[in-house]
Amino acid sequence: MGVVGIEHVTVVVIGAGHAGLTASHFLSAASVDHIVLERGEVANSWRRERWDSLRLLTPNWLSRLPGHHYDGPDPDGYMTADEVAEFIARFAAASRADVRTGTNVTSVRPVDGGYRVTTSHGELSCRAVVIASGACNQPTVPQFADALPASIEQLTPFDYRGPSTLPDGGVLVVGASATGVQLADEIRRSGRAVTLSVGEHVRLPRTYRGRDVLWWMDASGVWDQRHDEVDDLTRARRLPSPQLVGTAQRRTLDLNALTAIGVETVGRWATLRDGRALFSGGLRNVFSLADLKLGRLLDTFDEWARTYGCDGEVDPPGRLEPTRAPSSPRLQLDLRSGEIRTIVWATGFRPEYGWLDVPVVDAKGQLRHDGGVVDSPGLYALGLPMMRRRKSTFIHGIEDDAREVIDHLTRYLAERRPS
Ligand SMILES: Cc1cc2nc3c(=O)[nH]c(=O)nc-3n(C[C@H](O)[C@H](O)[C@H](O)COP(=O)(O)OP(=O)(O)OC[C@H]3O[C@@H](n4cnc5c(N)ncnc54)[C@H](O)[C@@H]3O)c2cc1C
């Protein structure tokens, strides 16, 4: 029996990014009544949480959602954040998703074999919930950031818009994954001195044997590798994003490209002592490891091309020059000296589940789940790193995951039909 004043719906989906909207698509296909709750607008993260120059690192032809794909004039180009928001909004309209925008979910708790969802606009009860609230709600910043000298301006990728908004002076970019290398490149090109602190990273050329490197990831099936097939899932889920940028010239943006324009590389920022940033040694080893992994990946592509007989359709194999390590990288930097005026934290992102009143979040703030089936009956997730496949967090990766997760959900509903 429903409680007076509380709206009932069978499934609540939280978040109207591409993941929540794809969940809605499959729920509609299965005729399951549901609603999508979104605190901002459709595709909110692309409208509010990206810097000005950002373009997808995935090419347009790869941007596909169920029944919806890029059909513009530049399939090999890379969308701007505004274009991605448009792309997702068109998908929402075409799939007639029932989205309630401007509705912040402040609590989800288990009640009577289902869930009670409290929002900024009232309460709902439901039998199942799909958490599609994103894996990148907050930038990750190390704790010692609080102890930095006040003279240093600190920015995260959520605050950063472009180099013109930075104070004059040197910039330390921390982190050399997709975000870090893109921001280091853009800031260096604006004329500023840039130091880049580099930890474990994934090096990729933009093109390989004449094709976008992500064509190889897609065609060879590397991206389809499943969560239950990898040896170390925890590690696979923590893998940083690849050093890639989407430009018309299909430019490779690895560390060699950055040092060639004058970016100085230093090791991983280990700690802060007496106003000095202390960096790990062994930069050469970090570079060698990334080069080794890249070599192995390219070997996989070459082998796939040989096996599937497409060697003749692509350019001959080749290897990149090893990453050039500085002869004696600096191990510390005095942050009180005035050399560095700005620090940009490109140290990753994390999800935010403060509203989830179900004990399914581990000590590291990650959801406990098995391929998106969360550790509480009727609770599901989408869009998490390597959730069911290597491609899970990418736009084109959601369709396969969402189909399987919603299939599980509909079976769960059928097996627990209320009497
Ligand atoms: C900088 C960056 C660049 C990326 N580049 C690419 C790329 O090139 N290609 C690619 O395929 N992928 C890329 N990704 C990965 C991925 O496509 C994005 O992270 C994408 O936004 C994830 O979609 P999502 O639907 O899972 O989450 P989101 O897009 O984050 O959507 C979640 C939605 O949930 C809403 N929400 C959150 N909490 C609540 C709440 N409590 N109540 C109500 N609503 C809530 C948010 O407002 C948001 O709209 C990139 C990610 C980042 C961070």
The ligand as a Gaussian input file, in Angstrom:
#p B3LYP/6-31G(d) Opt

LIG

0 1
 C       37.420000      15.363000     -18.008000
 C       36.733000      14.162000     -18.584000
 C       36.869000      13.867000     -19.934000
 C       36.250000      12.733000     -20.475000
 N       36.402000      12.464000     -21.802000
 C       35.763000      11.396000     -22.343000
 C       35.873000      11.104000     -23.740000
 O       36.624000      11.742000     -24.457000
 N       35.150000      10.059000     -24.252000
 C       34.348000       9.293000     -23.473000
 O       33.693000       8.362000     -23.998000
 N       34.257000       9.521000     -22.141000
 C       34.946000      10.542000     -21.560000
 N       34.841000      10.777000     -20.203000
 C       34.195000       9.750000     -19.364000
 C       32.680000       9.792000     -19.307000
 O       32.098000       9.802000     -20.593000
 C       32.180000      10.976000     -18.507000
 O       32.693000      10.934000     -17.201000
 C       30.669000      11.022000     -18.433000
 O       30.262000      12.254000     -17.914000
 C       30.102000       9.894000     -17.570000
 O       28.729000       9.816000     -17.783000
 P       27.753000       9.338000     -16.619000
 O       26.377000       9.382000     -17.181000
 O       28.249000       8.063000     -16.040000
 O       27.975000      10.423000     -15.471000
 P       27.734000      12.000000     -15.528000
 O       27.855000      12.531000     -16.896000
 O       28.591000      12.595000     -14.467000
 O       26.221000      12.108000     -15.133000
 C       25.789000      11.919000     -13.803000
 C       24.638000      12.868000     -13.556000
 O       24.128000      12.597000     -12.252000
 C       23.765000      13.821000     -11.663000
 N       23.779000      13.616000     -10.209000
 C       24.855000      13.300000      -9.443000
 N       24.474000      13.197000      -8.158000
 C       23.153000      13.452000      -8.103000
 C       22.179000      13.516000      -7.058000
 N       22.520000      13.283000      -5.783000
 N       20.891000      13.809000      -7.378000
 C       20.532000      14.027000      -8.675000
 N       21.405000      14.004000      -9.702000
 C       22.705000      13.707000      -9.419000
 C       24.817000      14.796000     -12.158000
 O       24.355000      16.130000     -12.118000
 C       25.060000      14.325000     -13.578000
 O       24.285000      14.993000     -14.541000
 C       35.463000      11.894000     -19.639000
 C       35.337000      12.211000     -18.273000
 C       35.968000      13.317000     -17.750000
 C       35.806000      13.607000     -16.273000

